[in-house]
Amino acid sequence: MVRPHLRWLSDESVVVSYTRLTQKLVNGDPITARCCETRIWQKLSGSWKQVHVHRS
């Protein structure tokens, strides 16, 4: 994960956006792929729950 950013919408909801890095070996060579993800978390019944995720 790189460049995480949190944006509080209220005391009970937050948007988290970041770049997700995935690494794997292809023919013995390391390959790094990246994508942008956004997750929305909401405090429900006293605990945080992820209520939405978007990947592009």
All heavy atoms as TSV, in Angstrom:
chain	resi	resn	atom	element	x	y	z
A	1	MET	N	N	0.856	-1.168	0.000
A	1	MET	CA	C	0.000	0.000	0.000
A	1	MET	C	C	0.904	1.233	0.000
A	1	MET	O	O	1.837	1.320	0.787
A	1	MET	CB	C	-0.887	0.005	1.243
A	1	MET	CG	C	-1.784	1.186	1.320
A	1	MET	SD	S	-2.695	1.418	2.863
A	1	MET	CE	C	-3.415	-0.146	3.128
A	2	VAL	N	N	0.601	2.148	-0.899
A	2	VAL	CA	C	1.330	3.411	-0.935
A	2	VAL	C	C	0.339	4.569	-1.039
A	2	VAL	O	O	-0.786	4.400	-1.493
A	2	VAL	CB	C	2.334	3.482	-2.108
A	2	VAL	CG1	C	3.449	2.476	-1.926
A	2	VAL	CG2	C	1.676	3.278	-3.438
A	3	ARG	N	N	0.772	5.720	-0.602
A	3	ARG	CA	C	-0.008	6.963	-0.651
A	3	ARG	C	C	-1.395	6.846	-0.033
A	3	ARG	O	O	-2.391	7.254	-0.644
A	3	ARG	CB	C	-0.093	7.460	-2.086
A	3	ARG	CG	C	1.244	7.818	-2.684
A	3	ARG	CD	C	1.167	8.481	-4.045
A	3	ARG	NE	N	-0.153	8.495	-4.630
A	3	ARG	CZ	C	-0.402	8.200	-5.900
A	3	ARG	NH1	N	0.562	7.871	-6.691
A	3	ARG	NH2	N	-1.632	8.255	-6.373
A	4	PRO	N	N	-1.518	6.312	1.183
A	4	PRO	CA	C	-2.848	6.249	1.797
A	4	PRO	C	C	-3.368	7.651	2.139
A	4	PRO	O	O	-2.597	8.542	2.476
A	4	PRO	CB	C	-2.627	5.427	3.057
A	4	PRO	CG	C	-1.191	5.629	3.390
A	4	PRO	CD	C	-0.484	5.803	2.070
A	5	HIS	N	N	-4.667	7.809	2.002
A	5	HIS	CA	C	-5.311	9.077	2.312
A	5	HIS	C	C	-6.643	8.788	2.989
A	5	HIS	O	O	-7.429	7.983	2.486
A	5	HIS	CB	C	-5.539	9.888	1.035
A	5	HIS	CG	C	-6.265	11.164	1.266
A	5	HIS	ND1	N	-5.658	12.263	1.839
A	5	HIS	CD2	C	-7.545	11.524	1.024
A	5	HIS	CE1	C	-6.555	13.244	1.928
A	5	HIS	NE2	N	-7.703	12.812	1.446
A	6	LEU	N	N	-6.888	9.421	4.127
A	6	LEU	CA	C	-8.147	9.271	4.842
A	6	LEU	C	C	-8.921	10.578	4.765
A	6	LEU	O	O	-8.347	11.654	4.946
A	6	LEU	CB	C	-7.920	8.941	6.311
A	6	LEU	CG	C	-7.636	7.489	6.650
A	6	LEU	CD1	C	-6.267	7.082	6.215
A	6	LEU	CD2	C	-7.867	7.254	8.095
A	7	ARG	N	N	-10.209	10.457	4.511
A	7	ARG	CA	C	-11.085	11.627	4.523
A	7	ARG	C	C	-12.290	11.305	5.392
A	7	ARG	O	O	-13.111	10.449	5.062
A	7	ARG	CB	C	-11.549	11.983	3.124
A	7	ARG	CG	C	-12.428	13.200	3.135
A	7	ARG	CD	C	-12.778	13.650	1.769
A	7	ARG	NE	N	-13.654	14.816	1.893
A	7	ARG	CZ	C	-13.947	15.614	0.929
A	7	ARG	NH1	N	-13.447	15.410	-0.260
A	7	ARG	NH2	N	-14.749	16.633	1.122
A	8	TRP	N	N	-12.357	11.991	6.515
A	8	TRP	CA	C	-13.462	11.784	7.446
A	8	TRP	C	C	-14.698	12.500	6.922
A	8	TRP	O	O	-14.666	13.692	6.649
A	8	TRP	CB	C	-13.092	12.302	8.830
A	8	TRP	CG	C	-12.068	11.436	9.482
A	8	TRP	CD1	C	-10.717	11.568	9.410
A	8	TRP	CD2	C	-12.323	10.275	10.269
A	8	TRP	NE1	N	-10.113	10.557	10.106
A	8	TRP	CE2	C	-11.074	9.752	10.648
A	8	TRP	CE3	C	-13.485	9.629	10.684
A	8	TRP	CZ2	C	-10.961	8.608	11.430
A	8	TRP	CZ3	C	-13.370	8.494	11.462
A	8	TRP	CH2	C	-12.118	7.999	11.830
A	9	LEU	N	N	-15.786	11.758	6.772
A	9	LEU	CA	C	-17.053	12.349	6.356
A	9	LEU	C	C	-17.887	12.748	7.566
A	9	LEU	O	O	-18.672	13.694	7.497
A	9	LEU	CB	C	-17.836	11.358	5.490
A	9	LEU	CG	C	-17.099	10.884	4.228
A	9	LEU	CD1	C	-17.924	9.840	3.502
A	9	LEU	CD2	C	-16.800	12.063	3.318
A	10	SER	N	N	-17.717	12.012	8.662
A	10	SER	CA	C	-18.382	12.308	9.932
A	10	SER	C	C	-17.634	11.526	11.005
A	10	SER	O	O	-16.645	10.860	10.719
A	10	SER	CB	C	-19.859	11.894	9.893
A	10	SER	OG	O	-19.977	10.484	9.893
A	11	ASP	N	N	-18.123	11.586	12.250
A	11	ASP	CA	C	-17.503	10.810	13.320
A	11	ASP	C	C	-17.700	9.312	13.118
A	11	ASP	O	O	-17.035	8.505	13.759
A	11	ASP	CB	C	-18.072	11.206	14.679
A	11	ASP	CG	C	-17.634	12.596	15.103
A	11	ASP	OD1	O	-16.626	13.098	14.555
A	11	ASP	OD2	O	-18.306	13.178	15.975
A	12	GLU	N	N	-18.614	8.948	12.229
A	12	GLU	CA	C	-18.951	7.536	12.037
A	12	GLU	C	C	-18.715	7.031	10.622
A	12	GLU	O	O	-19.134	5.927	10.288
A	12	GLU	CB	C	-20.403	7.298	12.441
A	12	GLU	CG	C	-20.645	7.603	13.904
A	12	GLU	CD	C	-22.087	7.376	14.314
A	12	GLU	OE1	O	-22.950	7.261	13.431
A	12	GLU	OE2	O	-22.335	7.321	15.532
A	13	SER	N	N	-18.027	7.811	9.777
A	13	SER	CA	C	-17.745	7.331	8.423
A	13	SER	C	C	-16.459	7.964	7.889
A	13	SER	O	O	-16.165	9.132	8.155
A	13	SER	CB	C	-18.901	7.626	7.476
A	13	SER	OG	O	-19.140	9.001	7.399
A	14	VAL	N	N	-15.710	7.151	7.142
A	14	VAL	CA	C	-14.433	7.600	6.588
A	14	VAL	C	C	-14.218	6.945	5.225
A	14	VAL	O	O	-14.638	5.813	4.992
A	14	VAL	CB	C	-13.263	7.280	7.553
A	14	VAL	CG1	C	-13.066	5.793	7.724
A	14	VAL	CG2	C	-11.971	7.931	7.102
A	15	VAL	N	N	-13.595	7.699	4.323
A	15	VAL	CA	C	-13.194	7.182	3.015
A	15	VAL	C	C	-11.678	7.008	3.049
A	15	VAL	O	O	-10.950	7.929	3.416
A	15	VAL	CB	C	-13.587	8.150	1.879
A	15	VAL	CG1	C	-13.046	7.657	0.545
A	15	VAL	CG2	C	-15.081	8.334	1.826
A	16	VAL	N	N	-11.211	5.822	2.669
A	16	VAL	CA	C	-9.785	5.524	2.615
A	16	VAL	C	C	-9.429	5.249	1.156
A	16	VAL	O	O	-10.047	4.390	0.524
A	16	VAL	CB	C	-9.437	4.289	3.476
A	16	VAL	CG1	C	-7.951	4.015	3.446
A	16	VAL	CG2	C	-9.937	4.461	4.897
A	17	SER	N	N	-8.477	5.978	0.623
A	17	SER	CA	C	-8.037	5.733	-0.746
A	17	SER	C	C	-6.526	5.527	-0.731
A	17	SER	O	O	-5.814	6.115	0.079
A	17	SER	CB	C	-8.420	6.891	-1.665
A	17	SER	OG	O	-7.862	8.095	-1.202
A	18	TYR	N	N	-6.044	4.671	-1.638
A	18	TYR	CA	C	-4.627	4.332	-1.669
A	18	TYR	C	C	-4.309	3.610	-2.967
A	18	TYR	O	O	-5.207	3.207	-3.718
A	18	TYR	CB	C	-4.243	3.447	-0.481
A	18	TYR	CG	C	-5.074	2.202	-0.359
A	18	TYR	CD1	C	-4.705	1.023	-0.980
A	18	TYR	CD2	C	-6.262	2.218	0.364
A	18	TYR	CE1	C	-5.484	-0.111	-0.877
A	18	TYR	CE2	C	-7.045	1.091	0.476
A	18	TYR	CZ	C	-6.649	-0.070	-0.140
A	18	TYR	OH	O	-7.437	-1.189	-0.041
A	19	THR	N	N	-3.029	3.446	-3.236
A	19	THR	CA	C	-2.562	2.639	-4.348
A	19	THR	C	C	-2.150	1.284	-3.789
A	19	THR	O	O	-1.348	1.211	-2.855
A	19	THR	CB	C	-1.376	3.303	-5.056
A	19	THR	OG1	O	-1.801	4.584	-5.535
A	19	THR	CG2	C	-0.879	2.460	-6.215
A	20	ARG	N	N	-2.730	0.224	-4.358
A	20	ARG	CA	C	-2.438	-1.140	-3.905
A	20	ARG	C	C	-1.370	-1.742	-4.816
A	20	ARG	O	O	-1.493	-1.717	-6.039
A	20	ARG	CB	C	-3.704	-1.982	-3.961
A	20	ARG	CG	C	-3.487	-3.410	-3.563
A	20	ARG	CD	C	-4.782	-4.170	-3.633
A	20	ARG	NE	N	-4.567	-5.567	-3.352
A	20	ARG	CZ	C	-5.519	-6.400	-3.012
A	20	ARG	NH1	N	-6.758	-5.978	-2.910
A	20	ARG	NH2	N	-5.254	-7.653	-2.788
A	21	LEU	N	N	-0.312	-2.273	-4.209
A	21	LEU	CA	C	0.761	-2.932	-4.951
A	21	LEU	C	C	0.644	-4.440	-4.771
A	21	LEU	O	O	0.445	-4.921	-3.664
A	21	LEU	CB	C	2.127	-2.465	-4.454
A	21	LEU	CG	C	2.415	-0.970	-4.574
A	21	LEU	CD1	C	3.772	-0.649	-3.968
A	21	LEU	CD2	C	2.339	-0.513	-6.011
A	22	THR	N	N	0.778	-5.171	-5.882
A	22	THR	CA	C	0.770	-6.627	-5.855
A	22	THR	C	C	2.038	-7.100	-6.547
A	22	THR	O	O	2.342	-6.651	-7.659
A	22	THR	CB	C	-0.464	-7.187	-6.589
A	22	THR	OG1	O	-1.635	-6.603	-6.034
A	22	THR	CG2	C	-0.540	-8.691	-6.465
A	23	GLN	N	N	2.767	-8.001	-5.897
A	23	GLN	CA	C	4.012	-8.496	-6.476
A	23	GLN	C	C	3.931	-9.992	-6.713
A	23	GLN	O	O	3.313	-10.724	-5.941
A	23	GLN	CB	C	5.183	-8.187	-5.554
A	23	GLN	CG	C	5.388	-6.694	-5.374
A	23	GLN	CD	C	6.536	-6.385	-4.432
A	23	GLN	OE1	O	6.708	-7.032	-3.420
A	23	GLN	NE2	N	7.324	-5.388	-4.794
A	24	LYS	N	N	4.538	-10.444	-7.829
A	24	LYS	CA	C	4.601	-11.867	-8.141
A	24	LYS	C	C	5.847	-12.131	-8.972
A	24	LYS	O	O	6.461	-11.201	-9.505
A	24	LYS	CB	C	3.350	-12.325	-8.887
A	24	LYS	CG	C	3.150	-11.655	-10.226
A	24	LYS	CD	C	1.869	-12.132	-10.881
A	24	LYS	CE	C	1.612	-11.370	-12.182
A	24	LYS	NZ	N	0.380	-11.809	-12.817
A	25	LEU	N	N	6.219	-13.408	-9.058
A	25	LEU	CA	C	7.357	-13.805	-9.876
A	25	LEU	C	C	6.849	-14.361	-11.204
A	25	LEU	O	O	5.955	-15.207	-11.238
A	25	LEU	CB	C	8.193	-14.876	-9.167
A	25	LEU	CG	C	8.977	-14.413	-7.946
A	25	LEU	CD1	C	9.674	-15.590	-7.288
A	25	LEU	CD2	C	9.992	-13.346	-8.324
A	26	VAL	N	N	7.420	-13.873	-12.297
A	26	VAL	CA	C	7.114	-14.372	-13.629
A	26	VAL	C	C	8.429	-14.805	-14.256
A	26	VAL	O	O	9.320	-13.980	-14.482
A	26	VAL	CB	C	6.423	-13.289	-14.497
A	26	VAL	CG1	C	6.211	-13.797	-15.906
A	26	VAL	CG2	C	5.123	-12.851	-13.873
A	27	ASN	N	N	8.568	-16.117	-14.477
A	27	ASN	CA	C	9.820	-16.683	-14.995
A	27	ASN	C	C	11.024	-16.282	-14.137
A	27	ASN	O	O	12.099	-15.999	-14.640
A	27	ASN	CB	C	10.057	-16.280	-16.457
A	27	ASN	CG	C	8.980	-16.795	-17.368
A	27	ASN	OD1	O	8.444	-17.882	-17.154
A	27	ASN	ND2	N	8.641	-16.028	-18.379
A	28	GLY	N	N	10.805	-16.207	-12.836
A	28	GLY	CA	C	11.871	-15.865	-11.900
A	28	GLY	C	C	12.117	-14.380	-11.733
A	28	GLY	O	O	12.945	-13.983	-10.927
A	29	ASP	N	N	11.416	-13.543	-12.494
A	29	ASP	CA	C	11.592	-12.092	-12.400
A	29	ASP	C	C	10.458	-11.483	-11.586
A	29	ASP	O	O	9.287	-11.795	-11.821
A	29	ASP	CB	C	11.594	-11.456	-13.792
A	29	ASP	CG	C	12.772	-11.897	-14.640
A	29	ASP	OD1	O	13.875	-12.065	-14.076
A	29	ASP	OD2	O	12.578	-12.079	-15.861
A	30	PRO	N	N	10.780	-10.596	-10.648
A	30	PRO	CA	C	9.718	-9.952	-9.860
A	30	PRO	C	C	8.950	-8.929	-10.704
A	30	PRO	O	O	9.542	-8.123	-11.417
A	30	PRO	CB	C	10.474	-9.272	-8.717
A	30	PRO	CG	C	11.854	-9.071	-9.240
A	30	PRO	CD	C	12.106	-10.181	-10.231
A	31	ILE	N	N	7.637	-8.995	-10.638
A	31	ILE	CA	C	6.753	-8.066	-11.357
A	31	ILE	C	C	5.859	-7.386	-10.319
A	31	ILE	O	O	5.285	-8.049	-9.461
A	31	ILE	CB	C	5.878	-8.813	-12.384
A	31	ILE	CG1	C	6.730	-9.579	-13.382
A	31	ILE	CG2	C	4.912	-7.858	-13.073
A	31	ILE	CD1	C	7.582	-8.708	-14.277
A	32	THR	N	N	5.759	-6.070	-10.409
A	32	THR	CA	C	4.898	-5.314	-9.508
A	32	THR	C	C	3.764	-4.693	-10.317
A	32	THR	O	O	4.004	-4.014	-11.308
A	32	THR	CB	C	5.684	-4.203	-8.783
A	32	THR	OG1	O	6.761	-4.796	-8.058
A	32	THR	CG2	C	4.803	-3.426	-7.830
A	33	ALA	N	N	2.537	-4.958	-9.893
A	33	ALA	CA	C	1.358	-4.347	-10.509
A	33	ALA	C	C	0.733	-3.408	-9.487
A	33	ALA	O	O	0.903	-3.585	-8.279
A	33	ALA	CB	C	0.361	-5.428	-10.919
A	34	ARG	N	N	0.025	-2.410	-9.969
A	34	ARG	CA	C	-0.626	-1.476	-9.053
A	34	ARG	C	C	-2.028	-1.156	-9.536
A	34	ARG	O	O	-2.336	-1.232	-10.727
A	34	ARG	CB	C	0.184	-0.199	-8.904
A	34	ARG	CG	C	0.219	0.632	-10.143
A	34	ARG	CD	C	1.021	1.890	-9.926
A	34	ARG	NE	N	0.972	2.699	-11.145
A	34	ARG	CZ	C	1.558	3.832	-11.291
A	34	ARG	NH1	N	2.257	4.342	-10.307
A	34	ARG	NH2	N	1.470	4.497	-12.416
A	35	CYS	N	N	-2.883	-0.799	-8.587
A	35	CYS	CA	C	-4.225	-0.317	-8.893
A	35	CYS	C	C	-4.634	0.627	-7.769
A	35	CYS	O	O	-4.053	0.620	-6.688
A	35	CYS	CB	C	-5.217	-1.465	-9.059
A	35	CYS	SG	S	-5.533	-2.389	-7.561
A	36	CYS	N	N	-5.610	1.450	-8.044
A	36	CYS	CA	C	-6.123	2.386	-7.042
A	36	CYS	C	C	-7.364	1.779	-6.399
A	36	CYS	O	O	-8.209	1.216	-7.087
A	36	CYS	CB	C	-6.464	3.721	-7.684
A	36	CYS	SG	S	-5.025	4.560	-8.353
A	37	GLU	N	N	-7.436	1.881	-5.078
A	37	GLU	CA	C	-8.601	1.379	-4.353
A	37	GLU	C	C	-9.155	2.468	-3.449
A	37	GLU	O	O	-8.410	3.286	-2.917
A	37	GLU	CB	C	-8.241	0.170	-3.485
A	37	GLU	CG	C	-8.040	-1.086	-4.254
A	37	GLU	CD	C	-7.937	-2.315	-3.363
A	37	GLU	OE1	O	-7.953	-2.215	-2.127
A	37	GLU	OE2	O	-7.836	-3.394	-3.950
A	38	THR	N	N	-10.460	2.431	-3.306
A	38	THR	CA	C	-11.157	3.313	-2.372
A	38	THR	C	C	-12.084	2.443	-1.538
A	38	THR	O	O	-12.784	1.586	-2.070
A	38	THR	CB	C	-11.985	4.374	-3.125
A	38	THR	OG1	O	-11.107	5.135	-3.949
A	38	THR	CG2	C	-12.700	5.299	-2.155
A	39	ARG	N	N	-12.038	2.632	-0.244
A	39	ARG	CA	C	-12.904	1.880	0.666
A	39	ARG	C	C	-13.638	2.851	1.570
A	39	ARG	O	O	-13.072	3.851	2.020
A	39	ARG	CB	C	-12.090	0.901	1.503
A	39	ARG	CG	C	-11.425	-0.155	0.643
A	39	ARG	CD	C	-10.558	-1.088	1.454
A	39	ARG	NE	N	-9.872	-2.004	0.576
A	39	ARG	CZ	C	-10.185	-3.292	0.437
A	39	ARG	NH1	N	-11.165	-3.803	1.135
A	39	ARG	NH2	N	-9.507	-4.059	-0.391
A	40	ILE	N	N	-14.894	2.542	1.817
A	40	ILE	CA	C	-15.696	3.358	2.726
A	40	ILE	C	C	-15.992	2.518	3.964
A	40	ILE	O	O	-16.454	1.377	3.857
A	40	ILE	CB	C	-17.002	3.830	2.067
A	40	ILE	CG1	C	-16.663	4.692	0.854
A	40	ILE	CG2	C	-17.861	4.597	3.067
A	40	ILE	CD1	C	-17.855	5.141	0.053
A	41	TRP	N	N	-15.674	3.086	5.115
A	41	TRP	CA	C	-15.895	2.426	6.404
A	41	TRP	C	C	-16.924	3.225	7.183
A	41	TRP	O	O	-16.933	4.456	7.148
A	41	TRP	CB	C	-14.590	2.360	7.186
A	41	TRP	CG	C	-13.601	1.413	6.587
A	41	TRP	CD1	C	-12.779	1.652	5.518
A	41	TRP	CD2	C	-13.333	0.087	7.007
A	41	TRP	NE1	N	-12.024	0.543	5.260
A	41	TRP	CE2	C	-12.332	-0.432	6.156
A	41	TRP	CE3	C	-13.835	-0.724	8.017
A	41	TRP	CZ2	C	-11.836	-1.718	6.296
A	41	TRP	CZ3	C	-13.331	-2.001	8.163
A	41	TRP	CH2	C	-12.348	-2.492	7.310
A	42	GLN	N	N	-17.776	2.499	7.893
A	42	GLN	CA	C	-18.822	3.134	8.697
A	42	GLN	C	C	-18.864	2.463	10.063
A	42	GLN	O	O	-18.741	1.238	10.170
A	42	GLN	CB	C	-20.174	2.990	8.004
A	42	GLN	CG	C	-21.287	3.724	8.693
A	42	GLN	CD	C	-22.580	3.652	7.893
A	42	GLN	OE1	O	-22.701	2.886	6.951
A	42	GLN	NE2	N	-23.538	4.456	8.284
A	43	LYS	N	N	-19.039	3.265	11.084
A	43	LYS	CA	C	-19.152	2.732	12.443
A	43	LYS	C	C	-20.597	2.325	12.684
A	43	LYS	O	O	-21.494	3.162	12.693
A	43	LYS	CB	C	-18.700	3.762	13.477
A	43	LYS	CG	C	-18.413	3.184	14.824
A	43	LYS	CD	C	-17.754	4.225	15.707
A	43	LYS	CE	C	-17.206	3.580	16.945
A	43	LYS	NZ	N	-16.519	4.564	17.782
A	44	LEU	N	N	-20.820	1.020	12.829
A	44	LEU	CA	C	-22.157	0.466	13.030
A	44	LEU	C	C	-22.173	-0.355	14.311
A	44	LEU	O	O	-21.329	-1.236	14.486
A	44	LEU	CB	C	-22.556	-0.424	11.845
A	44	LEU	CG	C	-22.595	0.245	10.477
A	44	LEU	CD1	C	-22.731	-0.790	9.372
A	44	LEU	CD2	C	-23.754	1.230	10.426
A	45	SER	N	N	-23.089	-0.058	15.186
A	45	SER	CA	C	-23.217	-0.779	16.468
A	45	SER	C	C	-21.898	-0.804	17.243
A	45	SER	O	O	-21.523	-1.815	17.823
A	45	SER	CB	C	-23.715	-2.206	16.221
A	45	SER	OG	O	-24.957	-2.204	15.569
A	46	GLY	N	N	-21.162	0.295	17.180
A	46	GLY	CA	C	-19.934	0.423	17.966
A	46	GLY	C	C	-18.678	-0.151	17.343
A	46	GLY	O	O	-17.601	-0.043	17.926
A	47	SER	N	N	-18.754	-0.763	16.159
A	47	SER	CA	C	-17.540	-1.288	15.519
A	47	SER	C	C	-17.503	-0.862	14.058
A	47	SER	O	O	-18.535	-0.607	13.433
A	47	SER	CB	C	-17.468	-2.807	15.641
A	47	SER	OG	O	-18.558	-3.405	14.983
A	48	TRP	N	N	-16.307	-0.771	13.502
A	48	TRP	CA	C	-16.109	-0.319	12.139
A	48	TRP	C	C	-16.362	-1.456	11.152
A	48	TRP	O	O	-15.863	-2.568	11.321
A	48	TRP	CB	C	-14.698	0.228	11.957
A	48	TRP	CG	C	-14.517	1.541	12.638
A	48	TRP	CD1	C	-13.984	1.755	13.867
A	48	TRP	CD2	C	-14.896	2.811	12.132
A	48	TRP	NE1	N	-14.013	3.093	14.159
A	48	TRP	CE2	C	-14.562	3.761	13.101
A	48	TRP	CE3	C	-15.497	3.239	10.960
A	48	TRP	CZ2	C	-14.804	5.119	12.924
A	48	TRP	CZ3	C	-15.720	4.605	10.769
A	48	TRP	CH2	C	-15.382	5.529	11.759
A	49	LYS	N	N	-17.153	-1.178	10.116
A	49	LYS	CA	C	-17.468	-2.132	9.055
A	49	LYS	C	C	-17.153	-1.503	7.705
A	49	LYS	O	O	-17.442	-0.332	7.476
A	49	LYS	CB	C	-18.965	-2.500	9.059
A	49	LYS	CG	C	-19.491	-2.995	10.377
A	49	LYS	CD	C	-19.035	-4.391	10.663
A	49	LYS	CE	C	-19.659	-4.837	11.970
A	49	LYS	NZ	N	-19.178	-6.083	12.440
A	50	GLN	N	N	-16.568	-2.298	6.825
A	50	GLN	CA	C	-16.356	-1.828	5.461
A	50	GLN	C	C	-17.678	-1.962	4.715
A	50	GLN	O	O	-18.247	-3.047	4.657
A	50	GLN	CB	C	-15.289	-2.669	4.778
A	50	GLN	CG	C	-15.027	-2.256	3.352
A	50	GLN	CD	C	-13.986	-3.123	2.723
A	50	GLN	OE1	O	-12.848	-3.086	3.119
A	50	GLN	NE2	N	-14.397	-3.902	1.750
A	51	VAL	N	N	-18.177	-0.861	4.148
A	51	VAL	CA	C	-19.484	-0.893	3.501
A	51	VAL	C	C	-19.400	-0.764	1.978
A	51	VAL	O	O	-20.392	-0.997	1.282
A	51	VAL	CB	C	-20.434	0.173	4.089
A	51	VAL	CG1	C	-20.742	-0.125	5.544
A	51	VAL	CG2	C	-19.860	1.576	3.930
A	52	HIS	N	N	-18.223	-0.404	1.462
A	52	HIS	CA	C	-18.074	-0.296	0.007
A	52	HIS	C	C	-16.593	-0.341	-0.358
A	52	HIS	O	O	-15.748	0.157	0.381
A	52	HIS	CB	C	-18.683	1.008	-0.511
A	52	HIS	CG	C	-18.564	1.186	-1.989
A	52	HIS	ND1	N	-19.355	0.502	-2.872
A	52	HIS	CD2	C	-17.739	1.959	-2.734
A	52	HIS	CE1	C	-19.022	0.838	-4.110
A	52	HIS	NE2	N	-18.049	1.742	-4.049
A	53	VAL	N	N	-16.295	-0.946	-1.526
A	53	VAL	CA	C	-14.927	-0.943	-2.050
A	53	VAL	C	C	-15.001	-0.740	-3.555
A	53	VAL	O	O	-15.910	-1.228	-4.228
A	53	VAL	CB	C	-14.158	-2.248	-1.697
A	53	VAL	CG1	C	-14.802	-3.457	-2.317
A	53	VAL	CG2	C	-12.705	-2.144	-2.115
A	54	HIS	N	N	-14.055	0.046	-4.088
A	54	HIS	CA	C	-13.967	0.272	-5.527
A	54	HIS	C	C	-12.511	0.135	-5.930
A	54	HIS	O	O	-11.622	0.669	-5.275
A	54	HIS	CB	C	-14.489	1.657	-5.893
A	54	HIS	CG	C	-14.339	1.950	-7.348
A	54	HIS	ND1	N	-15.211	1.457	-8.289
A	54	HIS	CD2	C	-13.400	2.657	-8.020
A	54	HIS	CE1	C	-14.815	1.880	-9.492
A	54	HIS	NE2	N	-13.718	2.596	-9.345
A	55	ARG	N	N	-12.259	-0.595	-7.011
A	55	ARG	CA	C	-10.892	-0.793	-7.504
A	55	ARG	C	C	-10.855	-0.375	-8.975
A	55	ARG	O	O	-11.716	-0.747	-9.748
A	55	ARG	CB	C	-10.505	-2.260	-7.379
A	55	ARG	CG	C	-9.072	-2.546	-7.796
A	55	ARG	CD	C	-8.712	-4.002	-7.618
A	55	ARG	NE	N	-8.786	-4.344	-6.210
A	55	ARG	CZ	C	-9.061	-5.570	-5.753
A	55	ARG	NH1	N	-9.273	-6.551	-6.582
A	55	ARG	NH2	N	-9.102	-5.790	-4.462
A	56	SER	N	N	-9.826	0.390	-9.328
A	56	SER	CA	C	-9.667	0.768	-10.741
A	56	SER	C	C	-8.215	0.686	-11.154
A	56	SER	O	O	-7.336	0.548	-10.352
A	56	SER	CB	C	-10.189	2.173	-10.993
A	56	SER	OG	O	-9.554	3.121	-10.164
